[in-house]
Amino acid sequence: MTDLGTVFPPRDEWDIAAYDTDEVVAGYRDHRPDDPVPGPNHAPGYRWGWANRRRDATREPDGLDHVRHAFIQISRRPN
């Protein structure tokens, strides 16, 4: 049994690829600068979207850029 897409923070690009896209988008859109970081009561995809919006807004390193880069690379591969 696999746990891809069920953990946060993502361990690798495959965790990100397995996140529910709608949850990622919802988390990204819901980010507000003064809000607390979403906890485990939110889906991992939601938390990933929120974390990405925070990274985009603040440019503060969060230690996950290597995972983002790897995901971008697999996303650009032709099928």
C-alpha positions as CSV (number, residue, x, y, z in Angstrom):
1,M,0.0,0.0,0.0
2,T,1.3,3.4,-0.9
3,D,1.0,6.6,1.1
4,L,1.9,9.0,-1.8
5,G,0.0,12.2,-1.5
6,T,-1.0,11.6,2.1
7,V,2.0,13.3,3.8
8,F,3.0,16.8,4.4
9,P,5.5,18.2,3.9
10,P,6.1,16.3,0.6
11,R,9.1,14.0,0.7
12,D,9.6,14.2,-3.1
13,E,8.0,15.2,-6.4
14,W,5.8,12.0,-6.4
15,D,4.1,13.1,-3.2
16,I,3.2,16.4,-4.9
17,A,2.1,14.7,-8.1
18,A,-0.3,12.6,-6.0
19,Y,-1.9,15.6,-4.2
20,D,-5.5,16.4,-5.2
21,T,-5.2,19.3,-7.6
22,D,-8.4,20.9,-6.4
23,E,-7.1,20.9,-2.8
24,V,-3.8,22.4,-3.9
25,V,-5.7,25.2,-5.7
26,A,-8.0,25.8,-2.8
27,G,-5.0,26.1,-0.4
28,Y,-3.2,28.5,-2.7
29,R,-6.3,30.7,-3.0
30,D,-7.1,30.7,0.7
31,H,-3.7,31.9,1.8
32,R,-3.8,35.2,3.8
33,P,-0.6,36.7,5.2
34,D,-2.0,37.0,8.7
35,D,-3.5,33.5,8.9
36,P,-1.8,30.7,10.9
37,V,-0.3,27.9,9.0
38,P,-2.9,25.2,8.3
39,G,-2.6,22.2,10.5
40,P,-3.2,18.5,10.0
41,N,-7.0,19.0,9.9
42,H,-6.5,20.1,6.3
43,A,-5.6,17.8,3.4
44,P,-1.9,17.6,2.5
45,G,-2.7,19.0,-0.9
46,Y,-4.4,22.0,0.6
47,R,-1.4,22.6,2.9
48,W,1.0,22.3,-0.1
49,G,-1.0,24.9,-2.0
50,W,-1.0,27.3,1.0
51,A,2.7,26.8,1.5
52,N,3.4,27.6,-2.1
53,R,1.3,30.8,-2.0
54,R,3.2,31.8,1.2
55,R,6.5,31.1,-0.6
56,D,5.4,33.2,-3.6
57,A,4.2,36.1,-1.4
58,T,7.2,36.2,1.1
59,R,10.1,34.7,-0.9
60,E,11.2,33.3,2.5
61,P,12.9,29.9,2.1
62,D,11.0,27.0,3.5
63,G,13.5,24.2,2.6
64,L,11.2,22.7,-0.1
65,D,12.6,24.3,-3.2
66,H,14.4,21.1,-4.2
67,V,11.1,19.3,-4.2
68,R,9.4,22.0,-6.2
69,H,12.1,21.9,-8.8
70,A,11.9,18.1,-9.1
71,F,8.2,18.3,-9.5
72,I,8.5,20.9,-12.2
73,Q,11.0,18.7,-14.1
74,I,8.7,15.7,-14.1
75,S,5.7,17.9,-15.1
76,R,7.6,19.1,-18.2
77,R,8.4,15.6,-19.5
78,P,6.5,14.6,-22.6
79,N,4.1,11.7,-22.1
